[in-house]
């Protein structure tokens, strides 16, 4: 019986060691390709002459183009995911809640059994964000095209969300301007304005409650952009972790050589 217990202990230790080795090798591989890419940027310039990497000859122009292509694919994934029905509404990470100013309204109506008014409005806020999200697609692509050599170098060597921060800086103002009229129209079309008016009417029927003023469109635009950039950061981390999941010939050639 003692020998059997020792055998189980040995097997358990071996499994743990094997699991750690696999995890370590995966992390090390991800770090390795990033370090190699950053090193190429440090050694090379924007010129077309190449550097031999794992039996392939790569230039910084190719590496820049590959990374831009990967980001372009990532941005399309984000827009497709969030711009469809329930892209926001069924995602607990980014679902748009009522504005903070309406939380008191929500509590009051819940107490008198009228939560359905709140739920209906929240649904329609999320529907408006889903309709407006496709406006981000072209803005992502414009920002990617405008990336300079130094931008790409900085993103490569920066933290896991460097590209996402770049997009936020370049796009936020333009994206808000593009989304606002779509959200305005969508809120009206999906009945959010009517739902809001009904909600506030029921709320004001309650004695001694304070008045509440809120810009629903501004709230949807702000939270909609937060959701878009949240998932852009998720996509960016995936690229950094395993760029070979990308499908194009250029990406496989460049990232395959760097790996």
C-alpha positions as CSV (number, residue, x, y, z in Angstrom):
1,X,0.0,0.0,0.0
2,X,2.9,2.4,0.8
3,X,4.4,1.7,-2.6
4,X,1.1,2.5,-4.3
5,X,0.9,5.8,-2.5
6,X,4.4,6.7,-3.5
7,X,3.7,5.8,-7.0
8,X,0.7,8.2,-7.1
9,X,2.8,10.9,-5.6
10,X,5.5,10.5,-8.3
11,X,2.9,10.5,-11.1
12,X,1.3,13.7,-9.6
13,X,4.7,15.4,-9.5
14,X,5.5,14.4,-13.0
15,X,2.2,15.8,-14.3
16,X,2.7,19.1,-12.5
17,X,6.2,19.4,-13.9
18,X,5.0,18.6,-17.5
19,X,2.2,21.1,-17.1
20,X,4.5,23.8,-15.9
21,X,7.0,23.1,-18.8
22,X,4.3,23.5,-21.4
23,X,3.0,26.7,-19.9
24,X,6.5,28.1,-19.6
25,X,7.3,27.2,-23.2
26,X,4.1,28.9,-24.5
27,X,4.9,32.1,-22.5
28,X,8.5,32.0,-23.6
29,X,7.6,31.6,-27.3
30,X,5.3,34.6,-27.2
31,X,8.0,36.7,-25.5
32,X,10.5,35.4,-28.0
33,X,8.8,36.6,-31.2
34,X,8.1,40.0,-29.7
35,X,11.7,40.4,-28.6
36,X,12.9,39.3,-32.1
37,X,10.6,41.7,-33.8
38,X,11.6,44.6,-31.6
39,X,15.3,43.7,-32.1
40,X,14.8,43.9,-35.9
41,X,13.3,47.3,-35.6
42,X,16.2,48.4,-33.4
43,X,18.8,47.1,-36.0
44,X,17.0,48.2,-39.2
45,X,15.5,51.3,-40.7
46,X,12.6,52.0,-42.9
47,X,14.7,51.0,-45.9
48,X,13.9,47.9,-47.9
49,X,17.1,45.9,-47.3
50,X,16.4,42.7,-45.4
51,X,17.6,40.9,-42.3
52,X,18.0,37.1,-42.2
53,X,15.6,35.7,-39.6
54,X,15.3,31.9,-39.2
55,X,16.3,31.3,-42.9
56,X,14.0,34.0,-44.1
57,X,14.9,37.6,-45.2
58,X,12.6,40.2,-43.6
59,X,12.6,43.9,-43.7
60,X,11.0,46.3,-41.2
61,X,8.6,47.2,-44.0
62,X,7.3,43.7,-44.2
63,X,7.0,43.4,-40.4
64,X,5.2,46.7,-40.3
65,X,2.8,45.6,-43.0
66,X,2.2,42.3,-41.3
67,X,1.4,43.9,-38.0
68,X,-0.9,46.4,-39.7
69,X,-2.7,43.6,-41.5
70,X,-3.2,41.7,-38.2
71,X,-4.6,44.8,-36.6
72,X,-6.9,45.4,-39.5
73,X,-8.2,41.8,-39.2
74,X,-8.6,42.3,-35.4
75,X,-10.6,45.5,-35.9
76,X,-12.9,43.8,-38.4
77,X,-13.5,41.0,-35.8
78,X,-14.5,43.5,-33.2
79,X,-16.9,45.4,-35.4
80,X,-18.5,42.2,-36.6
81,X,-18.9,40.9,-33.1
82,X,-20.3,44.0,-31.5
83,X,-22.2,45.3,-34.5
84,X,-24.6,42.3,-34.7
85,X,-27.8,41.7,-32.7
86,X,-27.0,41.2,-29.0
87,X,-23.3,42.2,-29.6
88,X,-23.7,44.5,-26.6
89,X,-26.9,43.4,-25.0
90,X,-25.9,39.7,-24.3
91,X,-22.2,40.5,-23.3
92,X,-21.8,41.1,-19.6
93,X,-18.4,42.6,-20.2
94,X,-19.7,45.6,-22.2
95,X,-23.5,45.6,-21.8
96,X,-24.6,49.2,-21.4
97,X,-26.5,49.9,-18.2
98,X,-28.7,52.8,-17.4
99,X,-26.7,56.1,-16.8
100,X,-25.7,56.6,-13.2
101,X,-28.2,59.4,-12.9
102,X,-31.0,56.9,-13.6
103,X,-30.0,54.4,-10.9
104,X,-32.2,56.1,-8.4
105,X,-35.1,56.0,-10.9
106,X,-34.4,52.3,-11.3
107,X,-34.5,51.6,-7.6
108,X,-37.7,53.6,-7.1
109,X,-39.5,51.8,-10.0
110,X,-38.3,48.4,-8.8
111,X,-39.9,49.1,-5.4
112,X,-43.3,49.7,-7.0
113,X,-43.0,46.7,-9.4
114,X,-42.2,48.5,-12.6
115,X,-38.8,47.1,-13.4
116,X,-40.0,46.2,-16.9
117,X,-39.7,49.9,-17.9
118,X,-36.0,49.9,-16.9
119,X,-35.3,46.6,-18.6
120,X,-36.9,47.8,-21.8
121,X,-34.9,51.0,-21.9
122,X,-31.6,49.2,-21.2
123,X,-32.3,46.8,-24.1
124,X,-32.9,49.7,-26.5
125,X,-29.7,51.5,-25.4
126,X,-27.7,48.4,-26.3
127,X,-29.5,48.1,-29.6
128,X,-28.5,51.6,-30.5
129,X,-24.9,50.9,-29.7
130,X,-25.0,47.8,-31.9
131,X,-26.4,49.8,-34.9
132,X,-23.8,52.5,-34.5
133,X,-20.7,50.2,-34.1
134,X,-20.1,49.6,-37.8
135,X,-19.1,53.2,-38.1
136,X,-15.8,52.3,-36.4
137,X,-14.7,50.0,-39.2
138,X,-13.4,52.6,-41.6
139,X,-11.9,54.7,-38.8
140,X,-9.8,51.8,-37.6
141,X,-8.6,51.2,-41.1
142,X,-7.7,55.0,-41.6
143,X,-5.8,55.0,-38.3
144,X,-3.9,51.8,-39.3
145,X,-3.0,53.3,-42.7
146,X,-1.7,56.5,-41.0
147,X,0.7,54.5,-38.7
148,X,4.2,55.5,-39.2
149,X,7.4,53.4,-38.9
150,X,7.9,54.9,-35.4
151,X,4.3,54.2,-34.4
152,X,4.7,50.6,-35.3
153,X,8.0,50.4,-33.5
154,X,6.6,52.0,-30.4
155,X,3.6,49.6,-30.5
156,X,5.8,46.5,-30.9
157,X,7.9,47.5,-27.9
158,X,5.0,48.8,-25.7
159,X,2.6,47.1,-23.4
160,X,-0.1,44.6,-24.5
161,X,-2.6,47.3,-25.3
162,X,-0.3,49.8,-27.1
163,X,-2.1,49.5,-30.4
164,X,-5.5,50.0,-28.7
165,X,-4.2,53.1,-26.9
166,X,-3.0,54.4,-30.3
167,X,-6.5,53.8,-31.8
168,X,-8.2,55.5,-28.8
169,X,-6.0,58.6,-29.3
170,X,-6.5,58.7,-33.0
171,X,-10.1,57.7,-33.2
172,X,-12.1,58.7,-30.1
173,X,-13.2,62.2,-31.2
174,X,-14.0,61.1,-34.8
175,X,-15.7,58.0,-33.7
176,X,-17.9,59.9,-31.3
177,X,-18.9,62.3,-34.1
178,X,-19.7,59.4,-36.4
179,X,-21.7,57.4,-33.9
180,X,-23.7,60.3,-32.4
181,X,-26.2,60.9,-35.3
182,X,-26.6,57.1,-35.8
183,X,-27.3,56.7,-32.1
184,X,-29.7,59.6,-32.1
185,X,-31.6,58.1,-35.0
186,X,-31.5,54.6,-33.6
187,X,-32.7,55.6,-30.2
188,X,-35.7,57.1,-31.9
189,X,-36.3,54.1,-34.2
190,X,-36.0,51.4,-31.6
191,X,-38.3,53.3,-29.3
192,X,-35.8,54.2,-26.6
193,X,-36.9,57.8,-26.4
194,X,-40.5,56.7,-25.9
195,X,-39.4,54.1,-23.3
196,X,-37.4,56.8,-21.5
197,X,-40.4,59.2,-21.5
198,X,-42.6,56.4,-20.2
199,X,-40.1,55.5,-17.5
200,X,-39.7,59.1,-16.4
201,X,-43.5,59.6,-16.3
202,X,-43.9,56.6,-14.0
203,X,-41.0,57.8,-11.9
204,X,-42.5,61.4,-11.5
205,X,-45.8,59.9,-10.5
206,X,-44.0,58.8,-7.3
207,X,-44.3,61.6,-4.6
208,X,-41.3,63.6,-3.5
209,X,-38.8,62.3,-6.1
210,X,-36.2,64.7,-7.6
211,X,-36.0,65.6,-11.2
212,X,-33.4,63.9,-13.5
213,X,-31.9,65.2,-16.7
214,X,-29.8,62.9,-18.9
215,X,-28.4,62.8,-22.5
216,X,-29.1,59.2,-23.6
217,X,-27.2,59.6,-26.8
218,X,-24.0,60.8,-25.1
219,X,-24.2,57.9,-22.7
220,X,-24.6,55.3,-25.5
221,X,-21.8,56.8,-27.5
222,X,-19.4,56.8,-24.5
223,X,-20.2,53.3,-23.4
224,X,-20.3,52.0,-27.0
225,X,-16.7,53.3,-27.6
226,X,-15.6,51.7,-24.3
227,X,-16.9,48.4,-25.5
228,X,-15.2,48.7,-28.9
229,X,-11.8,49.5,-27.4
230,X,-12.3,46.8,-24.7
231,X,-12.5,44.1,-27.4
232,X,-9.8,45.7,-29.5
233,X,-7.5,45.2,-26.5
234,X,-8.6,41.6,-26.3
235,X,-7.8,41.1,-30.0
236,X,-4.4,42.8,-29.6
237,X,-3.4,40.5,-26.8
238,X,-4.4,37.5,-28.9
239,X,-2.1,38.7,-31.8
240,X,0.8,39.2,-29.4
241,X,0.3,35.8,-27.8
242,X,0.0,33.8,-31.0
243,X,0.3,35.7,-34.3
244,X,0.4,32.5,-36.3
245,X,-3.3,32.1,-35.8
246,X,-3.6,34.8,-38.5
247,X,-4.4,33.4,-41.9
248,X,-2.8,35.5,-44.7
249,X,0.3,34.4,-46.5
250,X,2.1,37.6,-45.5
251,X,1.3,37.1,-41.8
252,X,2.4,33.5,-41.9
253,X,5.6,34.3,-43.6
254,X,6.6,37.2,-41.3
255,X,5.4,35.9,-38.0
256,X,6.4,32.3,-38.9
257,X,10.0,33.5,-39.5
258,X,10.1,35.6,-36.4
259,X,8.8,32.7,-34.2
